[in-house]
Amino acid sequence: MPKFAKRHYEAVARLLAAHRPAVDDNEAMILSQKVDAIIEDFAAMFADDNPRFNRSTFFKACDCADYSKEGE
């Protein structure tokens, strides 16, 4: 039985999306890449916990630049 549920995915996605910087300079771009890496780590953890977890939906909810991870 999964430890995490949809409400957890949504809460984490809202939090991560709220902390994404507006990319308008190199410093913001570097921070954005770090946030993307954290989003990927959360997605991997949630996918390991629940095979029905939808990575693409999570990336979109986090406002992550890489939606191409769908189906992984």
Predicted model as a PDB file, atoms N, CA, C, CB and O in Angstrom, pLDDT in the B-factor column:
MODEL        1                                                                  
ATOM      1  N   MET A   1       0.847  -1.184   0.000  1.00 90.00           N  
ATOM      2  CA  MET A   1       0.000   0.000   0.000  1.00 90.00           C  
ATOM      3  C   MET A   1       0.896   1.253   0.000  1.00 90.00           C  
ATOM      4  CB  MET A   1      -0.966  -0.005   1.237  1.00 90.00           C  
ATOM      5  O   MET A   1       1.823   1.357   0.803  1.00 90.00           O  
ATOM      6  N   PRO A   2       0.613   2.185  -0.896  1.00 91.00           N  
ATOM      7  CA  PRO A   2       1.436   3.402  -0.974  1.00 91.00           C  
ATOM      8  C   PRO A   2       1.380   4.243   0.302  1.00 91.00           C  
ATOM      9  CB  PRO A   2       0.990   4.248  -2.152  1.00 91.00           C  
ATOM     10  O   PRO A   2       0.354   4.308   0.979  1.00 91.00           O  
ATOM     11  N   LYS A   3       2.501   4.879   0.610  1.00 96.00           N  
ATOM     12  CA  LYS A   3       2.565   5.797   1.757  1.00 96.00           C  
ATOM     13  C   LYS A   3       1.997   7.156   1.412  1.00 96.00           C  
ATOM     14  CB  LYS A   3       4.002   5.951   2.240  1.00 96.00           C  
ATOM     15  O   LYS A   3       1.515   7.875   2.288  1.00 96.00           O  
ATOM     16  N   PHE A   4       2.051   7.516   0.124  1.00 96.00           N  
ATOM     17  CA  PHE A   4       1.627   8.838  -0.309  1.00 96.00           C  
ATOM     18  C   PHE A   4       0.341   8.733  -1.118  1.00 96.00           C  
ATOM     19  CB  PHE A   4       2.731   9.520  -1.134  1.00 96.00           C  
ATOM     20  O   PHE A   4       0.083   7.725  -1.776  1.00 96.00           O  
ATOM     21  N   ALA A   5      -0.459   9.792  -1.058  1.00 95.00           N  
ATOM     22  CA  ALA A   5      -1.722   9.842  -1.791  1.00 95.00           C  
ATOM     23  C   ALA A   5      -1.765  11.108  -2.642  1.00 95.00           C  
ATOM     24  CB  ALA A   5      -2.932   9.794  -0.818  1.00 95.00           C  
ATOM     25  O   ALA A   5      -0.875  11.956  -2.567  1.00 95.00           O  
ATOM     26  N   LYS A   6      -2.818  11.218  -3.454  1.00 95.00           N  
ATOM     27  CA  LYS A   6      -2.970  12.362  -4.341  1.00 95.00           C  
ATOM     28  C   LYS A   6      -2.842  13.681  -3.581  1.00 95.00           C  
ATOM     29  CB  LYS A   6      -4.314  12.297  -5.054  1.00 95.00           C  
ATOM     30  O   LYS A   6      -2.253  14.633  -4.092  1.00 95.00           O  
ATOM     31  N   ARG A   7      -3.379  13.745  -2.388  1.00 96.00           N  
ATOM     32  CA  ARG A   7      -3.301  14.993  -1.615  1.00 96.00           C  
ATOM     33  C   ARG A   7      -1.855  15.373  -1.312  1.00 96.00           C  
ATOM     34  CB  ARG A   7      -4.089  14.859  -0.304  1.00 96.00           C  
ATOM     35  O   ARG A   7      -1.525  16.557  -1.247  1.00 96.00           O  
ATOM     36  N   HIS A   8      -0.987  14.369  -1.125  1.00 97.00           N  
ATOM     37  CA  HIS A   8       0.432  14.640  -0.882  1.00 97.00           C  
ATOM     38  C   HIS A   8       1.098  15.166  -2.160  1.00 97.00           C  
ATOM     39  CB  HIS A   8       1.154  13.359  -0.382  1.00 97.00           C  
ATOM     40  O   HIS A   8       1.858  16.134  -2.127  1.00 97.00           O  
ATOM     41  N   TYR A   9       0.799  14.511  -3.280  1.00 97.00           N  
ATOM     42  CA  TYR A   9       1.379  14.940  -4.555  1.00 97.00           C  
ATOM     43  C   TYR A   9       0.991  16.385  -4.842  1.00 97.00           C  
ATOM     44  CB  TYR A   9       0.917  14.017  -5.709  1.00 97.00           C  
ATOM     45  O   TYR A   9       1.828  17.192  -5.247  1.00 97.00           O  
ATOM     46  N   GLU A  10      -0.274  16.703  -4.633  1.00 96.00           N  
ATOM     47  CA  GLU A  10      -0.765  18.052  -4.910  1.00 96.00           C  
ATOM     48  C   GLU A  10      -0.138  19.090  -3.984  1.00 96.00           C  
ATOM     49  CB  GLU A  10      -2.277  18.093  -4.779  1.00 96.00           C  
ATOM     50  O   GLU A  10       0.221  20.180  -4.428  1.00 96.00           O  
ATOM     51  N   ALA A  11      -0.007  18.760  -2.708  1.00 97.00           N  
ATOM     52  CA  ALA A  11       0.579  19.702  -1.749  1.00 97.00           C  
ATOM     53  C   ALA A  11       2.050  19.973  -2.080  1.00 97.00           C  
ATOM     54  CB  ALA A  11       0.449  19.156  -0.310  1.00 97.00           C  
ATOM     55  O   ALA A  11       2.498  21.119  -2.040  1.00 97.00           O  
ATOM     56  N   VAL A  12       2.784  18.934  -2.401  1.00 97.00           N  
ATOM     57  CA  VAL A  12       4.200  19.089  -2.751  1.00 97.00           C  
ATOM     58  C   VAL A  12       4.329  19.887  -4.052  1.00 97.00           C  
ATOM     59  CB  VAL A  12       4.889  17.700  -2.892  1.00 97.00           C  
ATOM     60  O   VAL A  12       5.182  20.769  -4.154  1.00 97.00           O  
ATOM     61  N   ALA A  13       3.497  19.584  -5.033  1.00 96.00           N  
ATOM     62  CA  ALA A  13       3.554  20.303  -6.308  1.00 96.00           C  
ATOM     63  C   ALA A  13       3.263  21.792  -6.116  1.00 96.00           C  
ATOM     64  CB  ALA A  13       2.558  19.697  -7.307  1.00 96.00           C  
ATOM     65  O   ALA A  13       3.938  22.635  -6.707  1.00 96.00           O  
ATOM     66  N   ARG A  14       2.268  22.119  -5.301  1.00 95.00           N  
ATOM     67  CA  ARG A  14       1.959  23.534  -5.040  1.00 95.00           C  
ATOM     68  C   ARG A  14       3.148  24.236  -4.384  1.00 95.00           C  
ATOM     69  CB  ARG A  14       0.705  23.658  -4.139  1.00 95.00           C  
ATOM     70  O   ARG A  14       3.494  25.360  -4.748  1.00 95.00           O  
ATOM     71  N   LEU A  15       3.759  23.571  -3.427  1.00 94.00           N  
ATOM     72  CA  LEU A  15       4.898  24.150  -2.728  1.00 94.00           C  
ATOM     73  C   LEU A  15       6.069  24.376  -3.678  1.00 94.00           C  
ATOM     74  CB  LEU A  15       5.325  23.250  -1.572  1.00 94.00           C  
ATOM     75  O   LEU A  15       6.674  25.448  -3.672  1.00 94.00           O  
ATOM     76  N   LEU A  16       6.393  23.378  -4.491  1.00 92.00           N  
ATOM     77  CA  LEU A  16       7.516  23.504  -5.415  1.00 92.00           C  
ATOM     78  C   LEU A  16       7.237  24.552  -6.490  1.00 92.00           C  
ATOM     79  CB  LEU A  16       7.819  22.155  -6.065  1.00 92.00           C  
ATOM     80  O   LEU A  16       8.127  25.326  -6.841  1.00 92.00           O  
ATOM     81  N   ALA A  17       6.024  24.585  -7.009  1.00 90.00           N  
ATOM     82  CA  ALA A  17       5.670  25.578  -8.028  1.00 90.00           C  
ATOM     83  C   ALA A  17       5.770  26.993  -7.466  1.00 90.00           C  
ATOM     84  CB  ALA A  17       4.250  25.320  -8.562  1.00 90.00           C  
ATOM     85  O   ALA A  17       6.163  27.919  -8.176  1.00 90.00           O  
ATOM     86  N   ALA A  18       5.419  27.161  -6.208  1.00 89.00           N  
ATOM     87  CA  ALA A  18       5.465  28.487  -5.579  1.00 89.00           C  
ATOM     88  C   ALA A  18       6.896  28.995  -5.422  1.00 89.00           C  
ATOM     89  CB  ALA A  18       4.783  28.445  -4.214  1.00 89.00           C  
ATOM     90  O   ALA A  18       7.115  30.201  -5.315  1.00 89.00           O  
ATOM     91  N   HIS A  19       7.863  28.091  -5.408  1.00 83.00           N  
ATOM     92  CA  HIS A  19       9.256  28.487  -5.197  1.00 83.00           C  
ATOM     93  C   HIS A  19      10.088  28.511  -6.478  1.00 83.00           C  
ATOM     94  CB  HIS A  19       9.895  27.558  -4.213  1.00 83.00           C  
ATOM     95  O   HIS A  19      11.307  28.673  -6.432  1.00 83.00           O  
ATOM     96  N   ARG A  20       9.417  28.348  -7.626  1.00 80.00           N  
ATOM     97  CA  ARG A  20      10.142  28.425  -8.895  1.00 80.00           C  
ATOM     98  C   ARG A  20      10.417  29.889  -9.202  1.00 80.00           C  
ATOM     99  CB  ARG A  20       9.336  27.751 -10.057  1.00 80.00           C  
ATOM    100  O   ARG A  20       9.497  30.707  -9.162  1.00 80.00           O  
ATOM    101  N   PRO A  21      11.655  30.236  -9.506  1.00 77.00           N  
ATOM    102  CA  PRO A  21      11.962  31.638  -9.821  1.00 77.00           C  
ATOM    103  C   PRO A  21      11.536  31.983 -11.242  1.00 77.00           C  
ATOM    104  CB  PRO A  21      13.463  31.915  -9.642  1.00 77.00           C  
ATOM    105  O   PRO A  21      11.449  31.115 -12.109  1.00 77.00           O  
ATOM    106  N   ALA A  22      11.276  33.260 -11.460  1.00 75.00           N  
ATOM    107  CA  ALA A  22      11.085  33.750 -12.822  1.00 75.00           C  
ATOM    108  C   ALA A  22      12.470  33.770 -13.450  1.00 75.00           C  
ATOM    109  CB  ALA A  22      10.391  35.187 -12.858  1.00 75.00           C  
ATOM    110  O   ALA A  22      13.377  34.424 -12.934  1.00 75.00           O  
ATOM    111  N   VAL A  23      12.637  33.069 -14.541  1.00 72.00           N  
ATOM    112  CA  VAL A  23      13.956  32.940 -15.159  1.00 72.00           C  
ATOM    113  C   VAL A  23      14.218  34.158 -16.038  1.00 72.00           C  
ATOM    114  CB  VAL A  23      14.059  31.626 -15.993  1.00 72.00           C  
ATOM    115  O   VAL A  23      13.749  34.246 -17.172  1.00 72.00           O  
ATOM    116  N   ASP A  24      14.978  35.092 -15.481  1.00 78.00           N  
ATOM    117  CA  ASP A  24      15.305  36.291 -16.247  1.00 78.00           C  
ATOM    118  C   ASP A  24      16.795  36.626 -16.194  1.00 78.00           C  
ATOM    119  CB  ASP A  24      14.499  37.465 -15.735  1.00 78.00           C  
ATOM    120  O   ASP A  24      17.233  37.621 -16.771  1.00 78.00           O  
ATOM    121  N   ASP A  25      17.568  35.795 -15.500  1.00 82.00           N  
ATOM    122  CA  ASP A  25      19.015  35.989 -15.490  1.00 82.00           C  
ATOM    123  C   ASP A  25      19.682  34.648 -15.185  1.00 82.00           C  
ATOM    124  CB  ASP A  25      19.434  37.078 -14.444  1.00 82.00           C  
ATOM    125  O   ASP A  25      19.008  33.655 -14.914  1.00 82.00           O  
ATOM    126  N   ASN A  26      21.008  34.636 -15.232  1.00 85.00           N  
ATOM    127  CA  ASN A  26      21.744  33.386 -15.034  1.00 85.00           C  
ATOM    128  C   ASN A  26      21.541  32.799 -13.646  1.00 85.00           C  
ATOM    129  CB  ASN A  26      23.214  33.612 -15.272  1.00 85.00           C  
ATOM    130  O   ASN A  26      21.420  31.582 -13.504  1.00 85.00           O  
ATOM    131  N   GLU A  27      21.503  33.639 -12.624  1.00 82.00           N  
ATOM    132  CA  GLU A  27      21.321  33.146 -11.260  1.00 82.00           C  
ATOM    133  C   GLU A  27      19.962  32.456 -11.114  1.00 82.00           C  
ATOM    134  CB  GLU A  27      21.445  34.305 -10.246  1.00 82.00           C  
ATOM    135  O   GLU A  27      19.859  31.392 -10.504  1.00 82.00           O  
ATOM    136  N   ALA A  28      18.930  33.072 -11.680  1.00 81.00           N  
ATOM    137  CA  ALA A  28      17.592  32.475 -11.623  1.00 81.00           C  
ATOM    138  C   ALA A  28      17.555  31.174 -12.419  1.00 81.00           C  
ATOM    139  CB  ALA A  28      16.532  33.460 -12.162  1.00 81.00           C  
ATOM    140  O   ALA A  28      16.874  30.228 -12.024  1.00 81.00           O  
ATOM    141  N   MET A  29      18.279  31.117 -13.534  1.00 83.00           N  
ATOM    142  CA  MET A  29      18.323  29.907 -14.353  1.00 83.00           C  
ATOM    143  C   MET A  29      18.962  28.762 -13.571  1.00 83.00           C  
ATOM    144  CB  MET A  29      19.101  30.164 -15.662  1.00 83.00           C  
ATOM    145  O   MET A  29      18.477  27.632 -13.626  1.00 83.00           O  
ATOM    146  N   ILE A  30      20.024  29.036 -12.857  1.00 86.00           N  
ATOM    147  CA  ILE A  30      20.694  28.016 -12.047  1.00 86.00           C  
ATOM    148  C   ILE A  30      19.762  27.530 -10.938  1.00 86.00           C  
ATOM    149  CB  ILE A  30      22.009  28.573 -11.441  1.00 86.00           C  
ATOM    150  O   ILE A  30      19.658  26.327 -10.699  1.00 86.00           O  
ATOM    151  N   LEU A  31      19.089  28.452 -10.268  1.00 84.00           N  
ATOM    152  CA  LEU A  31      18.136  28.077  -9.216  1.00 84.00           C  
ATOM    153  C   LEU A  31      16.990  27.256  -9.800  1.00 84.00           C  
ATOM    154  CB  LEU A  31      17.584  29.334  -8.508  1.00 84.00           C  
ATOM    155  O   LEU A  31      16.552  26.281  -9.188  1.00 84.00           O  
ATOM    156  N   SER A  32      16.507  27.638 -10.964  1.00 83.00           N  
ATOM    157  CA  SER A  32      15.432  26.908 -11.617  1.00 83.00           C  
ATOM    158  C   SER A  32      15.858  25.473 -11.928  1.00 83.00           C  
ATOM    159  CB  SER A  32      15.005  27.625 -12.900  1.00 83.00           C  
ATOM    160  O   SER A  32      15.071  24.541 -11.759  1.00 83.00           O  
ATOM    161  N   GLN A  33      17.091  25.296 -12.377  1.00 86.00           N  
ATOM    162  CA  GLN A  33      17.604  23.949 -12.660  1.00 86.00           C  
ATOM    163  C   GLN A  33      17.692  23.119 -11.383  1.00 86.00           C  
ATOM    164  CB  GLN A  33      18.987  24.030 -13.332  1.00 86.00           C  
ATOM    165  O   GLN A  33      17.437  21.915 -11.409  1.00 86.00           O  
ATOM    166  N   LYS A  34      18.049  23.751 -10.271  1.00 88.00           N  
ATOM    167  CA  LYS A  34      18.110  23.039  -8.995  1.00 88.00           C  
ATOM    168  C   LYS A  34      16.716  22.633  -8.539  1.00 88.00           C  
ATOM    169  CB  LYS A  34      18.786  23.907  -7.924  1.00 88.00           C  
ATOM    170  O   LYS A  34      16.521  21.528  -8.031  1.00 88.00           O  
ATOM    171  N   VAL A  35      15.751  23.524  -8.719  1.00 88.00           N  
ATOM    172  CA  VAL A  35      14.371  23.193  -8.358  1.00 88.00           C  
ATOM    173  C   VAL A  35      13.874  22.044  -9.242  1.00 88.00           C  
ATOM    174  CB  VAL A  35      13.444  24.440  -8.501  1.00 88.00           C  
ATOM    175  O   VAL A  35      13.194  21.143  -8.751  1.00 88.00           O  
ATOM    176  N   ASP A  36      14.205  22.065 -10.533  1.00 88.00           N  
ATOM    177  CA  ASP A  36      13.831  20.969 -11.431  1.00 88.00           C  
ATOM    178  C   ASP A  36      14.406  19.639 -10.941  1.00 88.00           C  
ATOM    179  CB  ASP A  36      14.318  21.259 -12.863  1.00 88.00           C  
ATOM    180  O   ASP A  36      13.734  18.610 -11.014  1.00 88.00           O  
ATOM    181  N   ALA A  37      15.633  19.655 -10.446  1.00 91.00           N  
ATOM    182  CA  ALA A  37      16.252  18.429  -9.929  1.00 91.00           C  
ATOM    183  C   ALA A  37      15.510  17.928  -8.693  1.00 91.00           C  
ATOM    184  CB  ALA A  37      17.737  18.673  -9.593  1.00 91.00           C  
ATOM    185  O   ALA A  37      15.332  16.722  -8.522  1.00 91.00           O  
ATOM    186  N   ILE A  38      15.082  18.841  -7.837  1.00 93.00           N  
ATOM    187  CA  ILE A  38      14.315  18.459  -6.645  1.00 93.00           C  
ATOM    188  C   ILE A  38      12.968  17.882  -7.064  1.00 93.00           C  
ATOM    189  CB  ILE A  38      14.114  19.677  -5.700  1.00 93.00           C  
ATOM    190  O   ILE A  38      12.505  16.896  -6.490  1.00 93.00           O  
ATOM    191  N   ILE A  39      12.339  18.499  -8.067  1.00 94.00           N  
ATOM    192  CA  ILE A  39      11.058  17.996  -8.574  1.00 94.00           C  
ATOM    193  C   ILE A  39      11.238  16.580  -9.107  1.00 94.00           C  
ATOM    194  CB  ILE A  39      10.495  18.927  -9.683  1.00 94.00           C  
ATOM    195  O   ILE A  39      10.412  15.705  -8.849  1.00 94.00           O  
ATOM    196  N   GLU A  40      12.307  16.360  -9.843  1.00 94.00           N  
ATOM    197  CA  GLU A  40      12.597  15.022 -10.376  1.00 94.00           C  
ATOM    198  C   GLU A  40      12.786  14.015  -9.240  1.00 94.00           C  
ATOM    199  CB  GLU A  40      13.858  15.057 -11.270  1.00 94.00           C  
ATOM    200  O   GLU A  40      12.312  12.882  -9.331  1.00 94.00           O  
ATOM    201  N   ASP A  41      13.472  14.419  -8.176  1.00 96.00           N  
ATOM    202  CA  ASP A  41      13.672  13.523  -7.032  1.00 96.00           C  
ATOM    203  C   ASP A  41      12.349  13.165  -6.353  1.00 96.00           C  
ATOM    204  CB  ASP A  41      14.617  14.169  -6.015  1.00 96.00           C  
ATOM    205  O   ASP A  41      12.121  12.011  -5.990  1.00 96.00           O  
ATOM    206  N   PHE A  42      11.483  14.163  -6.186  1.00 97.00           N  
ATOM    207  CA  PHE A  42      10.161  13.876  -5.613  1.00 97.00           C  
ATOM    208  C   PHE A  42       9.378  12.940  -6.533  1.00 97.00           C  
ATOM    209  CB  PHE A  42       9.366  15.191  -5.379  1.00 97.00           C  
ATOM    210  O   PHE A  42       8.742  11.997  -6.061  1.00 97.00           O  
ATOM    211  N   ALA A  43       9.419  13.193  -7.833  1.00 96.00           N  
ATOM    212  CA  ALA A  43       8.700  12.342  -8.784  1.00 96.00           C  
ATOM    213  C   ALA A  43       9.194  10.901  -8.717  1.00 96.00           C  
ATOM    214  CB  ALA A  43       8.855  12.884 -10.210  1.00 96.00           C  
ATOM    215  O   ALA A  43       8.397   9.964  -8.753  1.00 96.00           O  
ATOM    216  N   ALA A  44      10.492  10.728  -8.622  1.00 97.00           N  
ATOM    217  CA  ALA A  44      11.055   9.376  -8.520  1.00 97.00           C  
ATOM    218  C   ALA A  44      10.597   8.692  -7.227  1.00 97.00           C  
ATOM    219  CB  ALA A  44      12.601   9.429  -8.577  1.00 97.00           C  
ATOM    220  O   ALA A  44      10.240   7.514  -7.239  1.00 97.00           O  
ATOM    221  N   MET A  45      10.609   9.420  -6.132  1.00 97.00           N  
ATOM    222  CA  MET A  45      10.171   8.856  -4.853  1.00 97.00           C  
ATOM    223  C   MET A  45       8.701   8.463  -4.912  1.00 97.00           C  
ATOM    224  CB  MET A  45      10.404   9.859  -3.711  1.00 97.00           C  
ATOM    225  O   MET A  45       8.329   7.375  -4.473  1.00 97.00           O  
ATOM    226  N   PHE A  46       7.849   9.362  -5.464  1.00 98.00           N  
ATOM    227  CA  PHE A  46       6.430   9.062  -5.548  1.00 98.00           C  
ATOM    228  C   PHE A  46       6.163   7.891  -6.493  1.00 98.00           C  
ATOM    229  CB  PHE A  46       5.660  10.293  -6.008  1.00 98.00           C  
ATOM    230  O   PHE A  46       5.300   7.059  -6.214  1.00 98.00           O  
ATOM    231  N   ALA A  47       6.890   7.817  -7.602  1.00 97.00           N  
ATOM    232  CA  ALA A  47       6.719   6.717  -8.555  1.00 97.00           C  
ATOM    233  C   ALA A  47       7.155   5.386  -7.946  1.00 97.00           C  
ATOM    234  CB  ALA A  47       7.517   6.993  -9.838  1.00 97.00           C  
ATOM    235  O   ALA A  47       6.526   4.357  -8.192  1.00 97.00           O  
ATOM    236  N   ASP A  48       8.222   5.400  -7.156  1.00 97.00           N  
ATOM    237  CA  ASP A  48       8.664   4.180  -6.466  1.00 97.00           C  
ATOM    238  C   ASP A  48       7.618   3.722  -5.463  1.00 97.00           C  
ATOM    239  CB  ASP A  48      10.009   4.414  -5.756  1.00 97.00           C  
ATOM    240  O   ASP A  48       7.415   2.524  -5.265  1.00 97.00           O  
ATOM    241  N   ASP A  49       6.959   4.681  -4.834  1.00 97.00           N  
ATOM    242  CA  ASP A  49       5.950   4.372  -3.826  1.00 97.00           C  
ATOM    243  C   ASP A  49       4.640   3.894  -4.448  1.00 97.00           C  
ATOM    244  CB  ASP A  49       5.692   5.590  -2.961  1.00 97.00           C  
ATOM    245  O   ASP A  49       3.964   3.029  -3.892  1.00 97.00           O  
ATOM    246  N   ASN A  50       4.280   4.459  -5.605  1.00 96.00           N  
ATOM    247  CA  ASN A  50       2.971   4.175  -6.190  1.00 96.00           C  
ATOM    248  C   ASN A  50       3.108   4.030  -7.703  1.00 96.00           C  
ATOM    249  CB  ASN A  50       1.952   5.294  -5.837  1.00 96.00           C  
ATOM    250  O   ASN A  50       3.376   5.015  -8.392  1.00 96.00           O  
ATOM    251  N   PRO A  51       2.928   2.827  -8.228  1.00 94.00           N  
ATOM    252  CA  PRO A  51       3.076   2.618  -9.670  1.00 94.00           C  
ATOM    253  C   PRO A  51       2.046   3.387 -10.505  1.00 94.00           C  
ATOM    254  CB  PRO A  51       2.971   1.146  -9.978  1.00 94.00           C  
ATOM    255  O   PRO A  51       2.235   3.550 -11.710  1.00 94.00           O  
ATOM    256  N   ARG A  52       0.982   3.850  -9.896  1.00 94.00           N  
ATOM    257  CA  ARG A  52      -0.045   4.612 -10.615  1.00 94.00           C  
ATOM    258  C   ARG A  52       0.256   6.117 -10.640  1.00 94.00           C  
ATOM    259  CB  ARG A  52      -1.411   4.371  -9.976  1.00 94.00           C  
ATOM    260  O   ARG A  52      -0.484   6.888 -11.250  1.00 94.00           O  
ATOM    261  N   PHE A  53       1.335   6.529  -9.981  1.00 96.00           N  
ATOM    262  CA  PHE A  53       1.723   7.933  -9.952  1.00 96.00           C  
ATOM    263  C   PHE A  53       2.004   8.412 -11.364  1.00 96.00           C  
ATOM    264  CB  PHE A  53       2.956   8.147  -9.051  1.00 96.00           C  
ATOM    265  O   PHE A  53       2.701   7.737 -12.122  1.00 96.00           O  
ATOM    266  N   ASN A  54       1.465   9.578 -11.728  1.00 95.00           N  
ATOM    267  CA  ASN A  54       1.636  10.132 -13.073  1.00 95.00           C  
ATOM    268  C   ASN A  54       2.670  11.258 -13.031  1.00 95.00           C  
ATOM    269  CB  ASN A  54       0.278  10.654 -13.638  1.00 95.00           C  
ATOM    270  O   ASN A  54       2.392  12.364 -12.569  1.00 95.00           O  
ATOM    271  N   ARG A  55       3.855  10.948 -13.520  1.00 94.00           N  
ATOM    272  CA  ARG A  55       4.964  11.908 -13.490  1.00 94.00           C  
ATOM    273  C   ARG A  55       4.659  13.161 -14.311  1.00 94.00           C  
ATOM    274  CB  ARG A  55       6.240  11.252 -14.010  1.00 94.00           C  
ATOM    275  O   ARG A  55       4.965  14.272 -13.880  1.00 94.00           O  
ATOM    276  N   SER A  56       4.069  12.992 -15.469  1.00 93.00           N  
ATOM    277  CA  SER A  56       3.780  14.128 -16.333  1.00 93.00           C  
ATOM    278  C   SER A  56       2.835  15.117 -15.654  1.00 93.00           C  
ATOM    279  CB  SER A  56       3.180  13.650 -17.650  1.00 93.00           C  
ATOM    280  O   SER A  56       3.056  16.326 -15.704  1.00 93.00           O  
ATOM    281  N   THR A  57       1.804  14.613 -15.033  1.00 95.00           N  
ATOM    282  CA  THR A  57       0.861  15.465 -14.320  1.00 95.00           C  
ATOM    283  C   THR A  57       1.564  16.205 -13.187  1.00 95.00           C  
ATOM    284  CB  THR A  57      -0.310  14.635 -13.771  1.00 95.00           C  
ATOM    285  O   THR A  57       1.311  17.387 -12.958  1.00 95.00           O  
ATOM    286  N   PHE A  58       2.443  15.506 -12.485  1.00 96.00           N  
ATOM    287  CA  PHE A  58       3.183  16.114 -11.388  1.00 96.00           C  
ATOM    288  C   PHE A  58       4.106  17.215 -11.900  1.00 96.00           C  
ATOM    289  CB  PHE A  58       3.989  15.054 -10.637  1.00 96.00           C  
ATOM    290  O   PHE A  58       4.160  18.298 -11.317  1.00 96.00           O  
ATOM    291  N   PHE A  59       4.840  16.946 -12.993  1.00 94.00           N  
ATOM    292  CA  PHE A  59       5.730  17.966 -13.563  1.00 94.00           C  
ATOM    293  C   PHE A  59       4.947  19.205 -13.975  1.00 94.00           C  
ATOM    294  CB  PHE A  59       6.490  17.402 -14.773  1.00 94.00           C  
ATOM    295  O   PHE A  59       5.381  20.329 -13.723  1.00 94.00           O  
ATOM    296  N   LYS A  60       3.807  19.004 -14.600  1.00 93.00           N  
ATOM    297  CA  LYS A  60       2.977  20.140 -15.013  1.00 93.00           C  
ATOM    298  C   LYS A  60       2.491  20.925 -13.796  1.00 93.00           C  
ATOM    299  CB  LYS A  60       1.774  19.656 -15.849  1.00 93.00           C  
ATOM    300  O   LYS A  60       2.498  22.156 -13.807  1.00 93.00           O  
ATOM    301  N   ALA A  61       2.070  20.220 -12.751  1.00 94.00           N  
ATOM    302  CA  ALA A  61       1.577  20.873 -11.533  1.00 94.00           C  
ATOM    303  C   ALA A  61       2.687  21.673 -10.844  1.00 94.00           C  
ATOM    304  CB  ALA A  61       1.002  19.824 -10.561  1.00 94.00           C  
ATOM    305  O   ALA A  61       2.419  22.686 -10.196  1.00 94.00           O  
ATOM    306  N   CYS A  62       3.926  21.215 -10.986  1.00 92.00           N  
ATOM    307  CA  CYS A  62       5.078  21.915 -10.399  1.00 92.00           C  
ATOM    308  C   CYS A  62       5.585  23.031 -11.296  1.00 92.00           C  
ATOM    309  CB  CYS A  62       6.206  20.933 -10.123  1.00 92.00           C  
ATOM    310  O   CYS A  62       6.512  23.751 -10.924  1.00 92.00           O  
ATOM    311  N   ASP A  63       4.996  23.183 -12.461  1.00 86.00           N  
ATOM    312  CA  ASP A  63       5.441  24.150 -13.452  1.00 86.00           C  
ATOM    313  C   ASP A  63       6.878  23.845 -13.872  1.00 86.00           C  
ATOM    314  CB  ASP A  63       5.329  25.586 -12.900  1.00 86.00           C  
ATOM    315  O   ASP A  63       7.690  24.748 -14.071  1.00 86.00           O  
ATOM    316  N   CYS A  64       7.169  22.557 -14.001  1.00 78.00           N  
ATOM    317  CA  CYS A  64       8.508  22.094 -14.372  1.00 78.00           C  
ATOM    318  C   CYS A  64       8.668  22.172 -15.885  1.00 78.00           C  
ATOM    319  CB  CYS A  64       8.756  20.641 -13.870  1.00 78.00           C  
ATOM    320  O   CYS A  64       7.734  21.872 -16.628  1.00 78.00           O  
ATOM    321  N   ALA A  65       9.829  22.568 -16.333  1.00 63.00           N  
ATOM    322  CA  ALA A  65      10.094  22.735 -17.757  1.00 63.00           C  
ATOM    323  C   ALA A  65      10.102  21.411 -18.503  1.00 63.00           C  
ATOM    324  CB  ALA A  65      11.413  23.437 -17.958  1.00 63.00           C  
ATOM    325  O   ALA A  65       9.857  21.400 -19.710  1.00 63.00           O  
ATOM    326  N   ASP A  66      10.371  20.300 -17.839  1.00 59.00           N  
ATOM    327  CA  ASP A  66      10.537  19.013 -18.522  1.00 59.00           C  
ATOM    328  C   ASP A  66       9.308  18.133 -18.346  1.00 59.00           C  
ATOM    329  CB  ASP A  66      11.778  18.286 -18.000  1.00 59.00           C  
ATOM    330  O   ASP A  66       9.223  17.362 -17.390  1.00 59.00           O  
ATOM    331  N   TYR A  67       8.364  18.247 -19.262  1.00 55.00           N  
ATOM    332  CA  TYR A  67       7.176  17.395 -19.224  1.00 55.00           C  
ATOM    333  C   TYR A  67       7.422  16.090 -19.985  1.00 55.00           C  
ATOM    334  CB  TYR A  67       5.961  18.137 -19.817  1.00 55.00           C  
ATOM    335  O   TYR A  67       6.545  15.227 -20.032  1.00 55.00           O  
ATOM    336  N   SER A  68       8.586  15.944 -20.569  1.00 51.00           N  
ATOM    337  CA  SER A  68       8.866  14.795 -21.429  1.00 51.00           C  
ATOM    338  C   SER A  68       9.086  13.494 -20.665  1.00 51.00           C  
ATOM    339  CB  SER A  68      10.069  15.080 -22.265  1.00 51.00           C  
ATOM    340  O   SER A  68       9.302  12.452 -21.282  1.00 51.00           O  
ATOM    341  N   LYS A  69       9.035  13.534 -19.349  1.00 47.00           N  
ATOM    342  CA  LYS A  69       9.297  12.346 -18.545  1.00 47.00           C  
ATOM    343  C   LYS A  69       8.054  11.454 -18.455  1.00 47.00           C  
ATOM    344  CB  LYS A  69       9.762  12.749 -17.140  1.00 47.00           C  
ATOM    345  O   LYS A  69       8.065  10.463 -17.725  1.00 47.00           O  
ATOM    346  N   GLU A  70       6.991  11.788 -19.180  1.00 48.00           N  
ATOM    347  CA  GLU A  70       5.742  11.054 -19.115  1.00 48.00           C  
ATOM    348  C   GLU A  70       5.988   9.569 -19.398  1.00 48.00           C  
ATOM    349  CB  GLU A  70       4.723  11.637 -20.110  1.00 48.00           C  
ATOM    350  O   GLU A  70       6.711   9.203 -20.325  1.00 48.00           O  
ATOM    351  N   GLY A  71       5.372   8.739 -18.582  1.00 45.00           N  
ATOM    352  CA  GLY A  71       5.456   7.315 -18.765  1.00 45.00           C  
ATOM    353  C   GLY A  71       6.637   6.667 -18.101  1.00 45.00           C  
ATOM    354  O   GLY A  71       6.750   5.441 -18.123  1.00 45.00           O  
ATOM    355  N   GLU A  72       7.515   7.431 -17.518  1.00 45.00           N  
ATOM    356  CA  GLU A  72       8.681   6.843 -16.837  1.00 45.00           C  
ATOM    357  C   GLU A  72       8.306   6.425 -15.431  1.00 45.00           C  
ATOM    358  CB  GLU A  72       9.863   7.840 -16.797  1.00 45.00           C  
ATOM    359  O   GLU A  72       9.148   5.909 -14.695  1.00 45.00           O  
TER     360      GLU A  72                                                      
ENDMDL                                                                          
END                                                                             
